[in-house]
Amino acid sequence: MIPSNISRKHVEQAIEEIDKTGYPAKRESTKFDLIHHGKRYPPKVVVSKANRFANGEELTQFSGGEETNQFLRRLGFKIVLRESIKTVRKTWIFQGNPSHFEIDRYLSEQTKMYWSVTKNKHIEEIQAGDIVYLWRSRGNRYHSYGIVAKGIISASPVPKSGVNNPELLGDDLWLQTDEKYDSYKAEMVIDEVRLNEQSGMLTVDMIRSDEILSEMSIVKLKVGTNFELTDEQAKHLEAMWSEFRLDENSEEDRQEDLFHISGYTVQEGKRRMKIHKRRERDSKLREMKIKSFMIQHKRLFCEICNFDFEAVYGEIGKGFIEVHHYIPLNKMGEYRMNANEALDNLKIICANCHRMVHRGDPVEMFETIKKLFDIP
């Protein structure tokens, strides 16, 4: 049993001592780590030493694992699975009911926010760096429902009382709830919001029409808050989300840019009003660019940061890359490119750099970010 009088201050004193004196290798944790200021510590060792600051002696008669982890989490500390300290990120869907919570207003007013994590299993697994999509359920307020935002987990789940920015919890936006005060919250940063079909949300009908995405737990179960995606589902969802991305200039969005490439026409800007306004990214043009790049370089890597998915992830990363229009389509007007110009206008980049490039003027951002990596 862990004494209840051990406080956060005592734990921080224990961590400070470990930084100075270390601990025996045989006491290294095997499954979980406490993360503090970017450094890793064995939870059981930390609690044992914290007891000395609270009660005068190191604690020996207590269990590690869930008892220790939950105790430290209640004090606001981050506990992660050791194998979750990784470069491969998980992808999640977080669901919210607009009949219970004003989701649209929350998404419209801020980019950093918190979402409930309801299962202990997910509290252990959700980590900073994971990708998250937000699913607005139908409730009794919407006829169209589905995925309305995408972001990234910026901090692993902690008790609500221990979040970094409690003013961003959105407690005033609840319409009805039986949420407990000590519920766990994951912090995330949202980088894209699409609240309706016109802005490119992914409706449930669109998702059900995809053979892979229709098997997601949120489609089959419907009830729940946090849903983990398989690698295959994550790739399909990212492809669909990117496919239905709309450019900001709605007037220019309506024009068609025709590229005549090697005897066929690539219609890059044609709208499919049947579903909603969106750009039709011609897959053949993308394939031609990737093929051309492979012939020249013998491998696929990001032209900005040089990241090579296959080199890092092995077989599952083979062929995985994104293609970016260096000069955006809506800036070209009526200009028609020949085959070489059209391919030269496409850049091979990773998902992270792709997102960063679109946080400002794409041409300027591409060159600015590329200089950070000093890649010729």
Secondary structure, DSSP 8 states (H G I E B T S, - for coil): ---TT--HHHHHHHHHHHHHH---GGG--SSEEEEETTEEE-HHHHHHHHHHHHHSS---SS--THHHHHHHHHTT-EEEEGGGSSSS--EEEEEE-TTTB-HHHHHHH-SEEEEEE--HHHHHH--TT-EEEEEE--TTT-SS-EEEEEEEEEEEEEEGGG-S-GGGS-GGGBSS----TT-EEEEEEEEEE--SGGGT-EEHHHHHTSTTGGGSHHHHH---SEEE--HHHHHHHHHHHHHT---S-HHHHTS--EEEETTEEEESS--BTTTBS-----HHHHHHHHHHHHHHHSS---TTT---HHHHHGGGGTT--EEEESS-GGGSTT----HHHHHHTEEEE-HHHHHHHTTS-HHHHHHHHHHHHT--
